[in-house]
Amino acid sequence: SSDAGPMVGGCYSLRKRVPLMKSPSKSSETQDTLKKQAKVLVLNLEESTGFCLVLPEPPQKAGWLAKPLPVSLRRLKGSRDVPGRYRVLQATALRATSSEGSQESAQVHANQEVVLFELGLSNNVVTGRVKTCDEESSQTGWLNLQISGSPVLDAVNLLGPEVANQPPSNGFKTAAWQVGRQYRALETQALAEQPASTSSSATCCRCGAGKMALRGSLVQLQQLQDADEGLWMQVCVQDGPNAGQIGWIQSKTDRLLVDSREQWEVERHAKPKEAMSPSGTIVKMADAKKSDALAAYEIPDQTDEPIEEIDRQDDADASKRQLSCGYCVCRLVPAERNHPA
């Protein structure tokens, strides 16, 4: 998969030989020289300095690269969405700060879910600030993302489209959804005109194509209604080739059909971002901003007027344009990493 630009948590390969600096300054000493095709993990995209903090592969230490980053935008193994929701693979302690010597504040256990808000460094080891997703009491703290060479968090972001490929959630019986919030569709369903299995499928009034909520797509809940067959949802598809389409789908049958994890719910409780320098010193950022991963899921403004073209890329790149019949987005849409076709 490829990104529109370098993202925090992404692993990329360099397209040319570049100097790795000790600090985010043009007058900084050169720490090392990274070869072409060297792999780097992006830890911070500091806008104000014109540099970003990256971690090369061992034994090299973290340092700063000047922007724009000369990297291939194809994500490599080891990349993560930040923020993102992940399953814990092995028990570990939560710490008060990124430093490994800081006081332990809580424990996380295998199969628990956490939201990863930001990345940091401690002795050249990647750390993450997380918040547990417990309903009764949640904990926030820092943990190492690897212990003895093994990952602490699963690689799959449970807020991304890949959640549709994961084993069924343990919360089948307690699953709940709220009107106005956004969720992931776990199965492809035709959008019905009414909340009943006997209802005809909704179709585009211009092109006649059937409306669908595709597996892995993002939907916004507009209404909930109980029926003999269970709980039905009126949703508006937010991404992918069917963005903007509205209709009714089932929430669950003998399994969940719509994931009950609310998209970015804990993002509202996040503290302002802090970036970690290679030495482990906290570098305050001026303002808390949405992360690159969160921006990738943002919803374009809606309009009541028919739209002839939806162009998310440069107008000069006609091959990447998205075409619309005027009332729904039809099939002539290029596949994107966060928008499964």
Residue pairs with C-beta under 8 A, 6 or more apart in sequence:
1 74
1 75
1 337
2 73
2 74
2 75
2 337
3 10
3 73
3 75
3 292
3 296
3 337
4 73
4 296
5 73
5 292
6 12
6 42
6 45
6 52
6 69
6 71
6 73
6 292
7 42
7 45
7 81
7 82
7 291
7 292
7 293
7 296
8 42
8 43
8 44
8 45
8 82
8 118
8 119
8 291
8 292
8 293
9 41
9 42
9 79
9 80
9 81
9 82
9 84
9 116
9 119
9 293
10 41
10 42
10 75
10 79
10 80
11 39
11 40
11 41
11 42
11 75
11 76
11 77
11 78
11 79
12 39
12 40
12 42
12 69
12 71
12 72
12 73
12 74
12 75
12 76
13 37
13 38
13 39
13 40
13 71
13 72
13 74
13 76
14 34
14 35
14 36
14 37
14 38
14 39
14 40
14 70
14 71
14 72
15 36
15 70
15 71
15 72
16 36
16 70
17 33
17 34
17 35
17 36
18 33
18 34
18 65
18 66
18 70
19 30
19 31
19 32
19 33
19 34
20 30
20 31
20 32
20 33
20 34
20 54
20 56
20 60
20 63
20 64
20 65
21 28
21 29
21 30
21 31
21 51
21 63
21 64
21 65
21 66
22 28
22 29
22 30
22 31
22 63
22 64
22 278
23 29
23 64
23 277
24 46
24 49
24 50
24 51
24 53
24 64
25 49
25 51
26 66
28 64
31 61
31 63
32 56
32 60
32 61
32 63
34 40
34 56
34 60
34 65
38 56
38 57
39 56
39 57
39 76
40 54
40 55
40 56
40 65
40 71
41 54
41 55
41 78
41 126
42 52
42 53
42 54
42 69
43 52
43 53
43 54
43 55
43 62
43 119
43 120
43 121
43 126
43 275
43 276
44 52
44 53
44 119
44 275
44 276
44 283
45 52
45 292
46 52
46 53
46 275
46 283
46 285
48 285
48 286
50 66
50 67
51 64
51 65
51 66
51 67
52 64
52 65
52 67
52 69
53 62
53 63
53 64
53 121
53 275
53 276
53 277
53 278
54 62
54 63
54 64
54 65
54 69
55 61
55 62
55 121
55 124
55 126
56 62
56 63
58 124
61 124
61 278
62 121
62 124
62 278
63 278
64 278
75 337
80 86
80 116
80 153
80 155
80 157
81 157
81 159
81 160
81 293
81 296
82 116
82 117
82 118
82 119
82 128
82 291
82 292
82 293
83 115
83 116
83 117
83 118
83 264
83 266
83 267
83 270
83 291
83 293
83 294
84 115
84 116
84 157
84 158
84 159
84 160
84 293
85 113
85 114
85 115
85 116
85 133
85 157
85 158
85 159
85 261
86 113
86 114
86 115
86 116
86 153
86 154
86 156
86 157
86 158
87 111
87 112
87 113
87 153
87 154
87 156
87 158
88 108
88 109
88 110
88 111
88 112
88 113
88 114
88 152
88 153
88 154
89 110
89 150
89 151
89 152
89 153
89 154
90 110
90 147
90 150
90 152
91 107
91 108
91 109
91 110
92 107
92 108
92 143
92 144
92 147
92 152
93 104
93 105
93 106
93 107
93 108
93 143
94 104
94 105
94 106
94 107
94 108
94 130
94 139
94 140
94 141
94 142
94 143
95 102
95 103
95 104
95 105
95 141
95 142
95 143
96 102
96 103
96 104
96 105
96 141
96 142
97 142
97 282
98 120
98 121
98 122
98 127
98 129
98 142
98 276
98 280
98 282
99 122
99 280
100 122
100 123
100 125
100 144
102 142
105 139
105 141
106 132
106 139
106 141
108 114
108 130
108 132
108 139
108 143
112 132
112 133
112 134
113 132
113 133
113 158
114 130
114 131
114 132
114 133
114 153
115 130
115 131
115 133
115 266
115 267
116 128
116 129
116 130
116 153
117 128
117 129
117 130
117 131
117 270
117 271
117 273
118 128
118 129
118 273
118 274
118 275
118 291
119 126
119 127
119 128
119 145
119 276
120 126
120 127
120 128
120 129
120 142
120 274
120 276
120 280
121 127
121 276
121 277
121 278
121 280
122 144
122 276
122 280
123 280
124 278
125 144
125 146
126 144
126 145
126 146
127 142
127 143
127 144
127 145
127 276
128 142
128 143
128 145
128 153
129 140
129 141
129 142
130 140
130 141
130 142
130 143
131 138
131 139
131 140
131 266
131 269
131 270
132 138
132 139
132 140
133 266
138 266
140 271
143 152
144 152
145 151
145 152
145 153
146 152
156 162
156 163
156 165
156 166
157 163
157 293
158 166
158 259
158 261
159 184
159 261
159 263
159 264
159 297
160 184
160 338
161 184
161 216
161 217
161 218
161 338
161 339
161 340
162 216
163 184
163 186
163 216
163 259
163 261
164 184
164 185
164 186
164 187
164 215
164 216
164 259
164 340
168 255
168 256
169 175
169 256
169 259
169 260
169 261
171 260
172 252
172 255
172 256
175 251
175 252
175 256
175 260
176 260
177 183
177 221
177 224
177 233
177 251
177 258
177 260
178 221
178 262
179 221
179 222
179 223
179 224
180 220
180 221
180 222
181 220
181 221
181 262
181 263
181 265
182 218
182 219
182 220
182 221
182 238
182 262
182 263
182 264
183 218
183 219
183 221
183 258
183 259
183 260
183 261
183 262
183 263
184 216
184 217
184 218
184 219
184 258
184 259
184 261
184 263
185 213
185 214
185 215
185 216
185 217
185 218
185 219
185 249
185 257
185 258
185 259
186 215
186 216
186 255
186 256
186 257
186 258
186 259
187 215
187 257
188 212
188 213
188 214
188 215
189 212
189 213
189 249
189 250
189 257
190 201
190 202
190 210
190 211
190 212
190 247
191 201
191 202
191 210
191 211
191 212
191 213
191 235
191 237
191 245
191 246
191 247
191 248
191 249
192 199
192 200
192 201
192 202
192 247
192 248
192 249
193 199
193 200
193 201
193 202
193 247
193 248
194 248
195 225
195 227
195 232
195 234
195 248
196 227
196 229
196 232
197 229
197 250
199 248
201 210
201 211
201 247
202 210
202 211
202 245
202 246
202 247
203 209
203 210
203 211
204 211
204 245
204 325
204 327
204 328
204 330
205 327
206 325
206 326
206 327
206 328
207 325
207 328
207 330
209 328
209 330
209 331
211 242
211 245
211 246
211 247
211 328
212 242
212 245
213 219
213 235
213 237
213 242
213 245
213 247
213 249
214 237
214 240
214 241
214 242
214 340
214 341
215 340
216 340
217 237
217 238
217 239
217 240
217 242
217 339
217 340
218 237
218 238
218 239
218 240
218 263
218 297
219 233
219 235
219 236
219 237
219 238
219 249
219 258
220 235
220 236
220 238
220 299
221 233
221 234
221 235
222 233
222 234
222 235
222 236
222 246
223 233
223 234
224 231
224 232
224 233
224 234
225 231
225 232
225 233
225 234
225 248
226 232
229 250
230 250
230 251
230 252
230 253
231 250
231 251
231 252
232 248
232 249
232 250
232 251
233 248
233 249
233 250
233 251
233 258
234 246
234 247
234 248
235 246
235 247
235 248
235 249
235 258
236 244
236 245
236 246
237 243
237 244
237 245
237 246
238 299
239 297
239 299
239 338
239 339
240 333
240 339
240 340
240 341
241 329
241 330
241 331
241 333
241 339
241 341
242 328
242 329
243 300
243 329
244 302
244 328
244 329
245 328
245 329
249 257
249 258
250 257
251 257
251 258
252 258
263 297
264 294
264 297
267 290
267 294
270 288
271 288
272 284
272 285
272 287
272 288
273 285
273 288
273 289
273 291
274 282
274 283
274 284
274 285
275 282
275 283
275 284
275 285
276 282
276 283
277 283
290 298
296 337
296 338
297 338
300 310
300 312
306 324
306 326
306 327
307 324
307 326
308 324
308 326
309 321
309 322
309 323
309 324
310 321
310 322
310 323
310 324
310 329
311 320
311 321
311 322
312 320
312 322
313 320
313 321
314 320
319 334
320 334
322 329
322 332
322 333
322 334
323 329
323 330
323 332
323 333
324 330
333 339
333 341
335 341
